[in-house]
Amino acid sequence: MLARSAVRKVPACLKPRNVPTSRTKATNRAPINQIIVKHSEIANGSLKRKAPACGWRKTIVSSSSSSSSPSFSSVVDDDAAGTNTNTPDEISIGKERFEKLEVDMEELQKLAAMRCTPLSLADMYKYAVDFSNQEQRLRNAQFLHKELPIRIAQRAVDLLTLPHGLSDAHPVQQIAHMYLSYLQKFQEFPVPTTPEEEHEFTDLLQKIVVNRSSIPKAIARGVDVWRKNHGPAELQVVRLQQMEEALYRFFTARVGLRFLIEHHILTSPHHASRSLLQKSHPSMSENEDMFGCIQTDCDTIREIKNVVETITILTQDLFGICPEIQVVDATQGEHDSKFTYVPHHLQYMVGELLKNSCRATVKRYLESEANGETIQMPQIRVVVVKGKEDVTIKVADRGGGIPRSQMSNILRFAQSFSTEDDNKGSVLDFDSDDEVTGTTNLRGFGLPLARIYARYFGGELTLKSMEGYGLDAYLQLPRLGDSCENLPLPVKFSPGELNSNPPRRVGGAL
């Protein structure tokens, strides 16, 4: 154990938000001194290293070069004793393998305590329009080289300080390790000063963003493990709410982190980087009106029909049948449903809603057949209306609805549960929160993530249920102005327009 004098004061930015700093509340979040004990700190300069290539004065993350001191992933391995079959010198996360890391927690905390630089949508759009300007791209790469490590460090600290022992869950530790490995990559990469170095930096970014490990799925497993290891007395409403707020902040900020990276890659004239990201994210295209992640003429109906095609295939593969999905453009007058937006965000949100509707509809239909009833499978209706302020998408199904007692939990991360309690895992889901593919054996994170994507640019996702009949989901998306100018108020005060952090909500409500 560390001596008492070695324990450092927790920076204010790492304390739980909306939680009084009294002695009785201090245990709600994982104490930093425990993290310093668990994750080794470089002490007294005993490990001599070269100065970081990035220009930082001190090394924050490095590969473990000595077995005499504990490393980050050695703690991860110990926590999963009996289940981890990795070699002693590396750890596996999904299909990725990382070496053990030494972490200077004091320097990590200092980096995470720095303020993020907000970027307006107008600035992002203007930069994307001028993507062929090499000097501008170089300046942007230099900015990202400084900005992204701050945001990555904040995400790592978020995970390492999740409250009530959730940070100790093995899947959460793995994802924290992955963020630290990203920080190491930035640390070892020099500040780009030439167009060639900017290309190399962009290649580094695309390797990070196309990582096949699903962070939401891993954290969902962590929540599931945590719930199984805690009795009913520990699953108190207050504790679950504090966990919910921490996960909500993490995932909201993560959307901003990925948006910055993807936007830079997709504005690159360096075709290799752009094409690799598009291959990983099929919803991203080479449309002339695409400026980075932003599309000035996003065709809502076309995007939804693309999602319908994918969801239909996935549902048929999983259940053998799929309900008919009808897409209706109810926009009045001469205006169509096109607007300025981020198409792959739109595809994810609609995909999650359709996935849940298809699952509920098929499940109810199969139950009716099993009971000897002869009925026609009801269709799912997707209605799109473009108003003066918002584009509203309604997904209506007749899958039986949700009991009113469960409505407050369906949009919460902390209520994620294992499919062992749900018809032996017959659950349709996406491989990650970035594309409409795949299946998984956990659910519960899809709809909360969809709501975060909606709120990121000032929108909202609401659910209305008629138990015994069906559910209507309303997705309201503000138009991102005219080429990201003249933004409506909900967008101006959204996380995407400010600093990627969720706004304070009255009473802590999410």
C-alpha positions, 0 to 999 in steps of 0.5 A: 500500500502507498504511504499516507503522504503519497495519496494525492488530492483528487482534482475537482474535475474528477469528483462526482457531479451533483453529489455533495463532497461530504464524508458520507458521499465520498464513497459513491465514486471509486477513490483515486487513491485506490486507482493509484495503488492498483495502476502503477505510478512511475515513482522517483524516476526509477524507469528512465525513458526518452522524452515523448515524441509528441512534445509532452514534458512527461510520459503518461503511458508506456509499455511495461518494461519490468515485472517488479512493479504492477502494471495496468493490465496485470491488475486487469488479468488478476481481476479476471483470474481463472477466465483470462487465457492471454499471455503474460505480456499482453491483453486482448480486447475484442480482436485487439491485443495490447501490451501491459502498460505503466500509467503515471496516474498523477500526469493522467489526472493533470491531462484529464483536468484540462478543459476541452476546446469547444468547436462549433458546427459552423467551424466544422462545416467550413473546415470540411468545405475547405478540405483541400487546403493543406495548410488548414488541414495541417493546422487542424491536425495539430489542433487534434494532436493537442485536443484528442489526448485531453478527451481520451484521458478524460474518458479513461478517468471516467471509466477508472472512477465509475461509482460503486465498484463498476470501475472494477468490472473486468470489461470496464477495465479492458476498455479503460486499458484501450483508451490508455493505449490510444493515449500512448499512441498519441504520446509516441506520435510527433506533432505533424508539421508537413502534409506527409506527417498529416497523412500519417496522423490521419492514418493513426486516427482511422486505426483508432476509429475503426477498432472492432471492439464495441465499447458500449457492448463491453460496458454493458457486460460490465454493468451486467457483471456488476448487477449479478455480483451485488445483492438487492440491498446494493441495487438502490435507486440512488446508486443506480441513478449515480451510475446512470449519470456517470455513464450518460456523461461518458457516452455523451462525451464519447460521441463528441470524441468520435465525431471529431476524429471521423470528421477529420478523416472524412475530409481527408483527400488522402483516399486510403484513410477515408475509404477504410473508414467508409468500409467500416461504416457503410452508411458513409458515402461519397455524396457531393453534399457530404462535408466530413460527417455533415451532409447538407442535403441529408435525404431522410427517406432514403437513409431510412429505407437503407436502414429498413433493408438492413434491419429486414435482413438481420431480423430474417436471419435471426427469426426467419421472418420479419414484419413489413416496414412501411416508410411514409413521407408525410411532409406537407407542401412542396418541401421534402424531408431533406435537411442538414444532418449527420447521416450515420447518426440518423441511421443508428438512431432509426436502426435501434428503434426499428430493431426493437420494434421488429423484435417485439412484433415478431415475438408477439406474432410467434407467441400467438402462433404457439397459442394456436391463433391465426393472425397476420403479422402487423406491419411497422410504420415509419412516418417522417414529417419535416417542420420549420424547426424539426424533422420528426420520425415516428416508428409505430409498432403493434408489438404489445407495448411496454408496461408503464412500470418499466417505461422509466427504465427502458432508456437507462444504461444502468438497467442493462440486463442479460438475455439469459432472462429473455427467451434464451438470448433471442435478441436482435442488436447491433455490433456497435453503436456506429453501424447497423450490423451484427447481433449480440447477447446483451441488450439495454444500451441501444435505446439510451445511446440512440437518445444520446445521439438525438440530444447531441445536436439538440434533438430528443427521443421519446417513447409512448406505450399502449400496453397490450397493443404497441409502442410509438417512438418519436425521434425529433431532430433539429435542422442544423441550420442552413449549412450549419449557419442560423442554428436553432436554439436547441442546437446552439445549447446542445452538447455538440455545439458546446463542449460535448458534455451533457447539459445539467438537468433539473433534479438530475433527471436524464 
